[in-house]
């Protein structure tokens, strides 16, 4: 029988979008208008734009090796040839610490900065970039407002928290959209220095909440980062797939699959 006392949520793709990660939303917007742009070209532009935004050097056309060398220096690694491990849905390597600038950016400022990098690299118009930023931010704001109202109904019955692989600005975004008063812990990978699916990031949240893993559920849209990470840390797991088709290689990693975030209530209420 379930005895869940804490609900811990991913941010991007979960609270700000119903199962669709930022990366996928950005690609879908471009692909619908420019189907000739390949996924490989988009991914390369996205990775470079995110690296440039996160580490704050706009004078460099970032390549993968540039990113590895620079991040190795920032993290004081002696061997810049180290094989970095990238998390599902994130272009930042494990242990990376983003710039102070990135950590201060609002959700809109982050969206704008990354979009500028992507659209310039793909040779797309500024007008299309502006339309994307407006579309993305409006959708995120709508989802966050809806989910804030839903979280208010859960507060008091459960301890609530957020864990995000982000740029250091997760708390700022929670402040921006009125979520912070509802949350007892906000964990950001580039603040902690540990990223999902590493069990330590889940353990940090559980420690702040004062809850054992068996009494907590992690809710996220990524199978590899959220489901595998949460389950390996001993939590219950809820996979938000929305209307997407997603592969679930190991059924034991997922306790419940959600087409809408608010369906979690039914799972919690069931014996």
DAWO-V62609 format. One record per backbone hydrogen bond with DSSP energy under -0.5 kcal/mol. CO is the residue of the C=O (numbers start at 1). NH is the residue of the N-H. If there is no record, write none. Layout:
BEGIN
co nh
CO NH
CO NH
END
This chain:
BEGIN
co nh
5 159
6 8
6 217
7 161
8 219
9 163
11 14
11 15
11 16
13 19
17 19
19 21
21 25
22 26
23 27
24 28
25 29
26 30
27 31
28 32
29 33
30 33
30 34
34 37
36 38
38 42
39 43
40 44
41 45
42 46
43 47
44 48
45 49
46 50
47 51
48 52
49 53
50 54
51 55
52 56
52 57
54 99
56 58
57 60
60 62
63 67
64 68
65 69
66 70
67 71
68 72
69 73
70 74
71 75
72 77
73 76
78 80
79 82
82 84
84 86
85 94
87 90
92 87
93 96
96 98
99 103
100 104
101 104
101 105
102 105
106 110
107 111
108 112
109 113
110 114
111 115
112 116
113 117
114 118
115 119
116 120
117 121
118 122
119 123
119 124
120 123
125 129
126 130
127 131
128 132
129 133
130 134
131 135
132 136
133 137
134 138
135 139
136 140
137 141
138 142
139 143
140 144
141 145
142 146
143 147
144 148
145 149
146 150
147 151
148 152
149 153
150 153
150 154
151 154
151 155
154 157
154 158
158 156
159 7
160 184
160 185
161 9
162 187
164 166
164 189
169 173
170 174
171 175
172 176
173 177
174 179
174 180
175 178
179 182
179 183
180 183
185 162
186 188
187 164
188 191
188 192
189 193
189 194
195 198
198 201
198 202
199 203
200 204
201 205
202 206
203 207
204 208
205 209
206 210
206 211
212 215
213 216
213 236
215 5
215 6
216 236
217 8
218 238
219 10
220 240
222 226
222 227
223 228
224 229
226 230
227 231
228 232
229 233
230 235
231 234
236 218
237 255
237 256
238 220
238 240
239 241
239 258
241 244
244 246
247 249
250 253
251 254
256 239
258 241
258 242
260 263
261 264
262 265
263 266
263 267
264 268
265 269
266 270
END
